[in-house]
Amino acid sequence: MGYQLAVDLGTSHLAAAYGRKDRIAPLPLGEAGPVVPASLGWASAPVVAEEAERLAATDPRSVLRALKRRLGDPTPLPFGDERHSVESLLGRLLRHALDRGERFHGAAPESLVLTHPASWGPYRRRALTEAGRLAGAPEVHLVGEAHAAAEEFHARRPVREDQFVAVYDLGGGMFDAALLRRTPVGFALVGTPEGYENIGGTDFDDAVLRYVTERVGGATLDGLDLADPAAAAAMERLRRDCVRAKEALASRPEVMIPVSLPGRRMEVPLDRPTFEALVEEPVGATVEALGKVLEGAQEGQLAAVLLVGGSTLMPLVPRAITGGLGVSPALLDTSPHGKHSVALGAVLSLHAPGAPAATLLDTPAAGSSDGAEGDQVAGAPDAGARAAADPPSAVPVKVLLAGVLLVALALITVIAVRAVIAVT
């Protein structure tokens, strides 16, 4: 059975989903589930995703990250023994998703759908299409991330015609705000999207790292020779611990960040108010951008403000939106599909209005996580594993039609019996 493959190529993560006539579901890309690091490394040969992150633990200089931010820059980047265009490097990441799709389904996809920020212009969109072509995709289509997010929301909570949906997308490396209106043929952008290319999770990671290094002492870090593999690996460990601390503060009031550098071992405490003070200014700028796009929504016609991207898990974000813009908390929506919601929405966007695609999208139960789903689908090349990866509630169309037919026959039987009784 043919299928379409959608890839949400983010600054820090890669997510994918597939669509067939009877099913729409995440595609397992790695060991931990459908979302993997968007990292590319060189260890005598190219390595990607989780393998690249393992390489970074010992040789961080051989690993490339945040390549999406470089898309459109004509300057080639060193990789291995040569220099490569950003498009070709991103093509290697996309090739990983294509290979996983072929392994999972036993065949190449009929088409590849790639998502992009709403604020990107034609130049970057052409560069993204070229990356897909260099990956070896048979056919490449582009879908705006805001459109994909809106379609995924519409599949869970249908949006009436002429209602508006705002998208606040704060990911690993970029921010986008867009307003869309539901039309008879799908979602349409309203006004001009707002965006920042230098505000995202990686910048918040840098803020935590700067805070920790200030507490450690500049002299210690100034004396580090990052050309030394041991020193470079120590700084890589510190950066990873800063990232983990930032993520932990989404659910914990305080964390301890271990520091293990040559000649310096200690722990640096970081509480949520301190972290929020570090990122308050850039988050405030994103909320102001959202306020600008919301001006295009008609009063009473706003269906939701979609919070998209891993950085929206910071408690500061919804608090700033509701407090700064007066948006009702009831309008804020975070997809239960997590980081692969945009990839799922990209598949949904391929279906014509009125098609039953939305009924085929599995909605996780409250409290589920990417990791829990990944335990079921990770590394699934054979038929048995594919069956396990298919969401159990994504019911095939034939089964749905059979159920409707049985109900109709039962009603007809009841009516007939009542008619006989009335006659007698």
Steps between C-alpha positions, in 0.01 A plus 500: 500500500641840403564767761610860542781596735501834682809630679512789744864601477565715804807678628562249776268206421372298208149350500310307235156356431348293223160493340323214320141464389411333828740651752696806609767448765848603617794325335762356740826676416722378782550298813289720728201567274386712209713805590880501468773766522561691177873438535750390237844365583807359331678190632686374189149504347185709558292423809166659586256560783567301818823354365627850430413608855695205641796610290465855633557375855862417413568709188262798488701677230402234248126554546283761327186634667238768426548459124152635433614843614765494227264410215530760227861588590710428190816440707598129497564337838789265584382143543740209493788580266300731274268800506132454424201723435244533778239353265703183448561464876130538574441252220697242700268554798195466277649187347492346848124554512455361148704191589289446810186530293624243249605265779166539677273467194719292272490765227588862433228762560300635212589853608688690771335792678728747678387768745642850525447811717215723389737798476736336247513658157539338156882480521507281809205294384687422177807403705288265711355342187855450372595325827212259446608440142859432609364251754364299209129568554287404198283810537525791744215715634520784753249583774523790743547391859213724610268338244607153615445588866154635419406185307610278789289709738202489262523119496460498879263795542327601176520870417193659347522691175613862552641426846863596570790300640820668621827307509777581748794286389804516727736220409867426533636779285225724363174665594195548281159651566223473241125541474289274281131498406300191417360513147299253291825363358717495813698756699621831356756739647364832624735795482877463527663243732744629761823322579844504661786289371710549812250403770456136590591220735869501404521868602341417835757220538775756436351728766515220759856413396609864539337512843685186611836610361468831683449309824794271424733791433632639178861418580426129503339510158755739352765244579323223310655392175198390295736354241573237764248215451464452876420868560260509204320189631475658847335812354266280298393321821441835668286623210292181507447536874386859445248380241371233738470758777297734278264218407468381861398849615178461299375269775736561793560819700879457529782289358870446569734517201818292539823660381798276431777693329877465524593644838141583594223278639185640656121525471315814399139540620244648261139568595209577271472874582870548425471313171191694400685825568773381258253446215229751587605758240502273192179327611342843539598583142326187374182587690502849345531338157201277577304808605562656158363203308199470733391847391371339180254272682136606522361534850348178627624298203832377644478122539840443660859613547715198418820462701744319273863408565686358799576841651129566559520249786661773710233620747607855420357479147127443572521736797647775281238448228202506734636778718653715227230468234192420706446173314275259689689194627218290351613605151855370545553158344800269523474196277499158671717382209795699631794577273364299208168688481619718210611195301156343553334825393712510186361160398147615580546807280531274195142379534216689340242668725233254605725195460496259796871553574434677829315194635810288434728709723567341837469737796714387798343470841574770753840457659653308208843603372722470197719259688215269599385479141854443386531194721241338276637608163877535532706312243213317331609354165274193492126452458441425867671818611309702239174371643612605847586848376161561340282689750229264626232768487577595139220280366508404129226648283357155408446421867325832556270445201419146618401634840273765346336233282431273799339787692282586198386137462413484869285814473320364194424176688357690798277711274376190316413319825311804630304518173398133527386550859295804403324309221416200721 
